[in-house]
Amino acid sequence: MQYNFSNRFKNLKPSPAGDILAMMGDPTLIKFSGGNPATDSFPIDKITEFSNEVLTTKPLSVLEYGLTEGYHPLLQEAKKFLNRDGNVVRDDDMMICTSGSQQIADCLAKVVCNEGDTVLTEDPSFLGVLDSIRSNGANLVGVKMEDDGIDLSDLEEKLQIKPTPKFIYVIPNFQNPTGITMSLEKRKAVYELCKKYGVLILEDNPYGQLRFSGEAVPPIKSFDEEGIVIYAASFSKIIAPGIRVACAVGKPEIIGAIKQVKFLNDVHSTTWSQVICERILATCDMDAQIEKLKEIYGAKNKVMQDEMAKNFHPSVKYTKPEGGMFVWVTLPDGVDMMKFVGEALENKVALVPGTAFLADTSMPCQSFRMNFSTPSTEDIIKGIEILGKLTYKYCK
């Protein structure tokens, strides 16, 4: 049978995210391409214990339909947890549980964007959310990045696009893919500029708890007095990604609209996952869990940074994150990045080309993303040695 697909679907391009996930199953590869948390950090014993407990004592509570906004005890625990970082969830805010934070971006785009509307994003940015926004017919416009976050001059210029952009997507902490953290001064400036031009902010904070050096910076949401910030928090990186539990926080008008769209998408997120997440937040030592993650990632990042300093050609630049999972590597002008990444793969080292993270994927890019949370220390050392030889081959 010949299927008659919609124009919107026909305009979609295959997401590199699918290829990245497929690579993760190849045991022969050194996987700098992933974005997965370290599997030895998963609280498997607690997940097993709580699953058995719930299915034994009150199975219908997790097997029946639930509420679209989420399991209320989880929302209460999530509010307490998120407010450790500042005044993130205010008394007049509304929260909703979602199936990962990418669903928040998808629902927000459905709520506020008409076909052809503009959405701003840091450039580069997380490809999963970019693809999700594109799939809703919005036009992505990238805003340049600097070492301390978004370029404010470029942001103000892009905020003046007509018709006015519907929202801007930002990852202030240990940004994916660059690892960059937005400074406090820039966070305040981004908020003031968006308030001035009447543009919503989608603040995504999946990595904020994973700081292994430097001082914490308060979320943009913590100084939002106008209700223009929608805050996305994920438990994928501090518990386990397979539970697919995230929360959106904002004013009732916008979160209520997201709730309506979510109901049409999937009715509600999996109740079992929400109950397990609530039990972990309520009864486990989350400080110890987060410290464990910070120790693992801090140690792996140090190995990666030390090995790059030792092995890479001096003309190759790379970021030095204070947390998160990613390093952004930039080859000098004139080097064919795609050819470099291709030859790395031939040598069993998987990278993600930087073009996948651009608002306009047709633009040239000299960078690629590397992940340090997934590979072992031994693989990091071996992989960087291979890449180092390639940098000397390509960078004359």
Backbone torsions as a table, in degrees:
resi	resn	phi	psi	omega
1	MET	NA	142.5	175.5
2	GLN	-95.1	123.5	-177.0
3	TYR	-93.3	139.2	-178.4
4	ASN	-101.2	89.5	-176.8
5	PHE	-77.5	155.1	179.0
6	SER	-69.9	157.6	177.1
7	ASN	-62.0	-37.3	179.8
8	ARG	-61.4	-42.4	178.8
9	PHE	-68.1	-40.8	-179.3
10	LYS	-61.1	-29.4	-178.8
11	ASN	-80.5	-11.0	178.6
12	LEU	-73.3	140.1	174.3
13	LYS	-102.0	148.1	177.1
14	PRO	-55.8	131.9	-177.2
15	SER	-78.0	134.7	174.0
16	PRO	-60.8	-20.1	-179.4
17	ALA	-59.5	-36.4	178.3
18	GLY	-63.8	-41.8	177.7
19	ASP	-65.1	-38.4	180.0
20	ILE	-62.9	-46.1	179.6
21	LEU	-64.4	-37.1	178.4
22	ALA	-63.6	-39.6	179.0
23	MET	-59.7	-33.3	-174.4
24	MET	-62.4	-19.3	179.8
25	GLY	-88.0	-2.7	-178.5
26	ASP	-90.2	108.3	-175.7
27	PRO	-70.2	-12.7	-177.7
28	THR	-85.6	-11.5	-175.5
29	LEU	-91.1	146.6	163.8
30	ILE	-88.4	114.5	-165.4
31	LYS	-99.3	84.6	168.1
32	PHE	-84.5	3.2	-173.8
33	SER	-90.6	-13.4	-172.6
34	GLY	-78.2	175.0	173.1
35	GLY	-138.2	25.4	-174.5
36	ASN	-88.4	146.6	171.1
37	PRO	-65.2	161.5	176.7
38	ALA	-67.0	126.1	-175.2
39	THR	-66.0	-24.8	179.6
40	ASP	-75.6	0.5	176.7
41	SER	-96.9	-8.8	-175.8
42	PHE	-68.5	132.8	178.1
43	PRO	-80.6	65.6	-172.3
44	ILE	-61.8	-40.7	-179.2
45	ASP	-60.3	-43.3	-178.6
46	LYS	-69.7	-39.7	178.2
47	ILE	-62.1	-41.6	177.8
48	THR	-64.8	-46.1	-179.0
49	GLU	-60.0	-48.3	-176.6
50	PHE	-70.9	-33.8	177.2
51	SER	-63.2	-47.2	179.2
52	ASN	-62.5	-41.5	-178.8
53	GLU	-62.1	-48.0	-176.8
54	VAL	-67.6	-43.7	-177.9
55	LEU	-70.1	-21.7	178.0
56	THR	-86.2	-43.1	-172.0
57	THR	-92.5	-35.4	-178.6
58	LYS	-148.7	65.6	-174.7
59	PRO	-61.8	-35.0	-177.0
60	LEU	-65.6	-24.8	-178.5
61	SER	-66.1	-23.7	179.5
62	VAL	-110.0	-8.2	-177.7
63	LEU	-103.9	-13.3	176.3
64	GLU	-88.7	168.9	172.5
65	TYR	-61.3	150.0	177.7
66	GLY	-119.7	-169.6	-179.6
67	LEU	-86.9	144.7	-179.4
68	THR	-61.4	-39.1	-178.5
69	GLU	-71.2	-16.4	176.3
70	GLY	117.9	174.0	179.5
71	TYR	-73.2	114.8	-170.5
72	HIS	-57.9	-42.0	176.2
73	PRO	-58.8	-35.0	176.3
74	LEU	-66.0	-44.2	-180.0
75	LEU	-60.4	-37.2	178.1
76	GLN	-66.9	-44.3	178.4
77	GLU	-67.2	-39.0	179.2
78	ALA	-63.7	-39.4	178.1
79	LYS	-59.5	-46.4	178.8
80	LYS	-62.5	-42.5	-178.3
81	PHE	-65.7	-46.2	-177.7
82	LEU	-66.7	-33.0	-177.7
83	ASN	-76.5	-1.5	169.6
84	ARG	-65.4	-24.4	-178.1
85	ASP	-93.0	5.9	-177.4
86	GLY	129.2	-169.7	-176.4
87	ASN	-82.8	68.3	-175.6
88	VAL	-80.1	-47.4	-179.6
89	VAL	-107.6	108.0	-179.1
90	ARG	-89.9	166.4	-176.8
91	ASP	-62.5	-29.4	-179.5
92	ASP	-95.4	10.6	176.2
93	ASP	-85.8	161.8	172.5
94	MET	-118.6	147.2	176.9
95	MET	-122.3	151.9	173.3
96	ILE	-142.5	140.0	175.5
97	CYS	-87.1	135.6	-179.5
98	THR	-128.0	166.5	179.3
99	SER	-86.5	74.4	-174.7
100	GLY	85.5	158.2	-176.5
101	SER	-75.2	-20.1	177.3
102	GLN	-62.9	-30.9	177.5
103	GLN	-65.3	-29.9	178.1
104	ILE	-63.6	-46.3	178.8
105	ALA	-62.7	-41.5	179.9
106	ASP	-62.7	-46.9	-179.6
107	CYS	-66.5	-40.5	179.4
108	LEU	-62.0	-43.5	178.5
109	ALA	-61.2	-40.5	178.1
110	LYS	-64.7	-34.0	-177.2
111	VAL	-74.0	-41.3	-169.7
112	VAL	-111.3	-14.4	-172.2
113	CYS	-103.8	131.3	165.3
114	ASN	-95.6	165.6	178.6
115	GLU	-54.0	126.3	176.8
116	GLY	88.2	-4.3	177.3
117	ASP	-66.1	154.9	-178.0
118	THR	-93.3	135.2	169.8
119	VAL	-124.3	130.5	178.7
120	LEU	-90.9	151.4	176.8
121	THR	-150.3	150.4	168.0
122	GLU	-56.3	146.4	-177.2
123	ASP	-128.4	104.4	13.6
124	PRO	-84.9	171.7	177.6
125	SER	-154.4	178.9	-174.3
126	PHE	-64.3	120.0	-171.9
127	LEU	-65.2	-31.0	-179.5
128	GLY	-62.5	-44.9	178.3
129	VAL	-70.6	-39.5	178.1
130	LEU	-58.7	-45.5	179.0
131	ASP	-63.3	-38.4	179.9
132	SER	-64.2	-43.3	178.9
133	ILE	-65.5	-43.2	177.6
134	ARG	-58.5	-39.9	-176.1
135	SER	-63.7	-18.0	178.1
136	ASN	-94.2	11.0	173.9
137	GLY	85.2	6.2	-180.0
138	ALA	-81.3	156.2	177.7
139	ASN	-100.8	114.6	-179.3
140	LEU	-81.8	134.2	175.0
141	VAL	-125.6	122.3	-177.1
142	GLY	-84.1	146.6	175.0
143	VAL	-115.5	130.7	-174.4
144	LYS	-58.4	152.1	176.6
145	MET	-109.0	148.0	172.3
146	GLU	-122.2	179.1	-175.2
147	ASP	-62.6	-25.0	-179.9
148	ASP	-112.8	25.1	176.8
149	GLY	115.1	-161.7	-171.5
150	ILE	-61.2	146.3	177.7
151	ASP	-78.2	111.1	-172.7
152	LEU	-67.2	-35.4	178.6
153	SER	-64.9	-44.7	178.5
154	ASP	-66.2	-36.6	178.4
155	LEU	-61.7	-47.3	-177.9
156	GLU	-63.7	-36.7	177.3
157	GLU	-62.6	-44.0	-177.3
158	LYS	-72.8	-28.7	178.1
159	LEU	-66.5	-18.7	-179.0
160	GLN	-91.3	3.7	174.5
161	ILE	-57.7	141.0	176.8
162	LYS	-115.0	136.4	-9.4
163	PRO	-59.6	156.7	-176.4
164	THR	-57.2	135.1	176.5
165	PRO	-55.6	147.1	-177.2
166	LYS	-78.0	-38.9	175.0
167	PHE	-163.4	167.9	173.9
168	ILE	-119.6	138.0	179.2
169	TYR	-103.0	122.7	-179.5
170	VAL	-133.7	149.0	173.3
171	ILE	-123.4	89.0	-171.3
172	PRO	-68.1	-28.5	-176.0
173	ASN	-105.1	118.6	172.6
174	PHE	50.6	56.4	-168.3
175	GLN	-53.1	143.0	171.8
176	ASN	-96.7	113.7	22.7
177	PRO	-107.0	-2.0	-166.3
178	THR	-84.8	-22.8	-173.3
179	GLY	79.2	1.6	-176.3
180	ILE	-75.7	142.6	173.2
181	THR	-107.8	129.5	178.4
182	MET	-73.6	131.6	-178.9
183	SER	-67.0	160.9	177.8
184	LEU	-60.5	-42.5	-179.6
185	GLU	-60.2	-41.7	-179.8
186	LYS	-71.4	-35.1	177.3
187	ARG	-60.6	-45.0	179.2
188	LYS	-65.3	-39.3	-179.6
189	ALA	-67.9	-40.6	177.1
190	VAL	-59.7	-44.4	179.3
191	TYR	-61.4	-47.0	-177.7
192	GLU	-65.2	-40.0	179.6
193	LEU	-66.2	-43.2	-179.9
194	CYS	-67.4	-35.7	175.3
195	LYS	-63.8	-42.1	-179.8
196	LYS	-60.1	-41.9	-174.8
197	TYR	-98.5	1.8	176.0
198	GLY	70.5	42.7	-177.6
199	VAL	-117.1	131.5	177.5
200	LEU	-69.5	154.9	176.5
201	ILE	-119.5	123.8	169.6
202	LEU	-99.0	105.3	-177.9
203	GLU	-97.8	110.3	-177.3
204	ASP	-99.5	124.3	-175.8
205	ASN	-129.8	61.5	-179.4
206	PRO	-76.3	-19.9	-172.6
207	TYR	-111.5	1.9	-170.4
208	GLY	-57.7	-31.7	-179.4
209	GLN	-76.9	-10.5	-170.7
210	LEU	-96.1	40.1	179.2
211	ARG	-85.4	119.4	178.7
212	PHE	-108.9	-1.4	172.9
213	SER	-157.6	162.4	178.7
214	GLY	78.3	-178.6	-176.8
215	GLU	-101.2	141.7	178.4
216	ALA	-65.3	146.6	179.2
217	VAL	-118.4	131.4	-177.3
218	PRO	-64.4	148.9	178.4
219	PRO	-65.4	154.6	173.9
220	ILE	-58.9	-37.7	-179.0
221	LYS	-57.6	-28.7	-174.9
222	SER	-69.3	-19.6	175.2
223	PHE	-117.9	27.4	177.2
224	ASP	-85.9	110.9	177.9
225	GLU	-102.7	-6.9	-173.6
226	GLU	-106.9	-9.3	-178.8
227	GLY	77.6	28.9	-178.6
228	ILE	-97.4	-5.8	-176.3
229	VAL	-102.8	128.6	168.7
230	ILE	-106.7	120.0	-173.9
231	TYR	-101.8	129.3	179.8
232	ALA	-112.1	121.7	178.8
233	ALA	-121.7	136.9	-177.4
234	SER	-121.3	144.9	173.9
235	PHE	-103.1	6.0	179.9
236	SER	-63.6	-37.2	-172.3
237	LYS	-87.1	-17.9	-178.6
238	ILE	-110.9	-13.4	174.0
239	ILE	-116.0	-75.9	176.5
240	ALA	-168.7	139.7	-175.9
241	PRO	-69.2	-26.7	-176.8
242	GLY	-68.9	-17.2	178.6
243	ILE	-74.4	-20.1	175.8
244	ARG	52.3	54.4	179.1
245	VAL	-120.5	124.7	174.8
246	ALA	-140.8	170.0	178.3
247	CYS	-135.4	140.9	171.0
248	ALA	-108.8	138.7	-178.8
249	VAL	-127.9	135.4	177.1
250	GLY	178.4	-171.2	179.4
251	LYS	-69.9	148.8	-174.8
252	PRO	-55.0	-32.6	-177.7
253	GLU	-62.4	-44.6	-176.5
254	ILE	-82.0	-39.8	179.1
255	ILE	-69.6	-35.0	175.7
256	GLY	-61.8	-38.6	177.0
257	ALA	-67.0	-41.4	176.2
258	ILE	-60.7	-39.1	177.8
259	LYS	-59.1	-42.8	179.1
260	GLN	-60.6	-44.3	-179.4
261	VAL	-67.6	-41.4	179.4
262	LYS	-60.9	-40.3	178.6
263	PHE	-56.5	-41.2	179.7
264	LEU	-70.1	-28.9	-179.3
265	ASN	-75.5	-54.7	-172.3
266	ASP	-146.9	13.0	-179.9
267	VAL	68.3	-58.7	176.0
268	HIS	-163.2	160.4	176.1
269	SER	-73.5	159.0	-174.6
270	THR	-56.0	121.7	-176.6
271	THR	-64.0	-40.1	179.6
272	TRP	-54.4	-48.8	-179.1
273	SER	-61.4	-40.4	-179.2
274	GLN	-65.2	-42.0	179.9
275	VAL	-65.1	-43.3	178.7
276	ILE	-62.4	-43.3	179.0
277	CYS	-61.8	-43.0	179.0
278	GLU	-62.2	-43.1	-179.8
279	ARG	-62.2	-40.8	179.6
280	ILE	-65.9	-47.0	179.8
281	LEU	-63.1	-37.4	-173.6
282	ALA	-80.2	-30.6	-169.9
283	THR	-120.1	-16.6	-176.0
284	CYS	-96.3	160.8	177.4
285	ASP	-82.5	90.4	-177.3
286	MET	-68.2	-29.5	176.6
287	ASP	-61.3	-42.5	179.0
288	ALA	-66.7	-40.3	178.3
289	GLN	-61.4	-44.5	-178.6
290	ILE	-69.7	-38.9	177.1
291	GLU	-61.4	-38.7	177.4
292	LYS	-60.4	-45.6	178.5
293	LEU	-62.4	-44.7	-178.1
294	LYS	-63.0	-38.0	177.8
295	GLU	-65.6	-44.9	-179.6
296	ILE	-62.0	-50.2	-174.4
297	TYR	-73.0	-37.1	177.6
298	GLY	-62.0	-42.0	179.7
299	ALA	-67.2	-42.8	-179.6
300	LYS	-67.8	-39.9	177.8
301	ASN	-62.2	-40.7	179.6
302	LYS	-62.2	-42.5	177.6
303	VAL	-61.0	-45.9	-179.4
304	MET	-62.6	-45.0	-179.9
305	GLN	-63.1	-44.2	-179.9
306	ASP	-63.6	-42.2	-178.3
307	GLU	-69.7	-37.4	176.9
308	MET	-65.5	-41.7	178.8
309	ALA	-61.4	-34.1	-177.1
310	LYS	-82.1	-33.8	-169.1
311	ASN	-108.1	-27.5	-173.7
312	PHE	-78.5	148.4	173.0
313	HIS	-58.8	140.9	-176.6
314	PRO	-58.2	-21.8	-178.7
315	SER	-80.1	-9.4	-179.8
316	VAL	-84.4	129.2	-179.9
317	LYS	-105.3	148.9	177.4
318	TYR	-152.9	151.2	-178.2
319	THR	-78.6	160.2	-179.7
320	LYS	-124.2	82.3	-174.2
321	PRO	-67.8	152.2	175.4
322	GLU	-97.6	3.7	-179.8
323	GLY	179.6	-171.1	177.7
324	GLY	80.1	-144.8	-170.3
325	MET	-137.4	-4.0	-164.3
326	PHE	-129.5	149.8	171.6
327	VAL	-126.2	138.7	-178.7
328	TRP	-108.3	117.5	-175.0
329	VAL	-108.1	132.1	-177.2
330	THR	-121.3	122.6	176.9
331	LEU	-84.0	154.0	-180.0
332	PRO	-66.2	156.3	177.4
333	ASP	-54.3	142.3	178.9
334	GLY	96.4	-17.6	177.4
335	VAL	-86.3	135.2	179.2
336	ASP	-80.7	100.5	-176.5
337	MET	-60.4	-44.3	-177.7
338	MET	-64.0	-38.1	177.7
339	LYS	-66.5	-40.2	177.8
340	PHE	-60.6	-48.7	-179.6
341	VAL	-62.9	-38.7	178.3
342	GLY	-64.0	-42.8	179.4
343	GLU	-69.9	-33.6	174.7
344	ALA	-59.9	-42.4	179.6
345	LEU	-65.6	-37.3	175.8
346	GLU	-60.8	-28.4	178.0
347	ASN	-94.2	16.4	174.8
348	LYS	69.2	29.8	173.0
349	VAL	-120.5	116.9	-175.6
350	ALA	-96.3	126.6	177.3
351	LEU	-123.9	168.4	174.7
352	VAL	-114.5	118.7	179.1
353	PRO	-59.4	140.4	-177.1
354	GLY	-63.1	-25.3	-179.1
355	THR	-58.4	-29.1	-178.6
356	ALA	-63.4	-20.2	-174.6
357	PHE	-102.5	4.9	-177.0
358	LEU	-89.6	148.7	174.6
359	ALA	-61.8	-39.1	175.6
360	ASP	-114.2	100.2	-173.4
361	THR	-71.3	-5.3	177.3
362	SER	-86.2	-8.2	-178.7
363	MET	-75.8	149.3	177.5
364	PRO	-67.9	151.9	-179.4
365	CYS	-149.6	136.5	179.9
366	GLN	-103.1	5.8	-170.3
367	SER	-115.0	162.1	171.2
368	PHE	-144.1	158.2	-178.6
369	ARG	-99.0	139.4	173.6
370	MET	-123.6	141.6	-179.9
371	ASN	-112.8	137.6	179.3
372	PHE	-113.3	-4.5	-177.9
373	SER	-78.7	-31.6	-173.5
374	THR	-84.9	-50.5	-174.9
375	PRO	-70.4	155.2	175.0
376	SER	-72.6	164.1	176.9
377	THR	-58.4	-40.2	-179.8
378	GLU	-63.5	-42.1	179.1
379	ASP	-68.1	-35.1	177.0
380	ILE	-60.5	-47.7	-179.1
381	ILE	-62.9	-47.0	-179.1
382	LYS	-64.9	-44.5	-178.0
383	GLY	-65.6	-41.1	179.5
384	ILE	-66.9	-34.2	176.8
385	GLU	-62.8	-42.5	177.4
386	ILE	-63.7	-47.2	-179.8
387	LEU	-64.5	-36.6	179.2
388	GLY	-59.5	-42.9	177.7
389	LYS	-63.1	-37.4	178.3
390	LEU	-67.6	-36.3	179.1
391	THR	-63.4	-36.3	178.7
392	TYR	-73.9	-26.4	175.6
393	LYS	-71.9	-40.3	-174.0
394	TYR	-90.8	-29.4	-174.6
395	CYS	-102.9	97.0	-176.2
396	LYS	-87.6	NA	NA
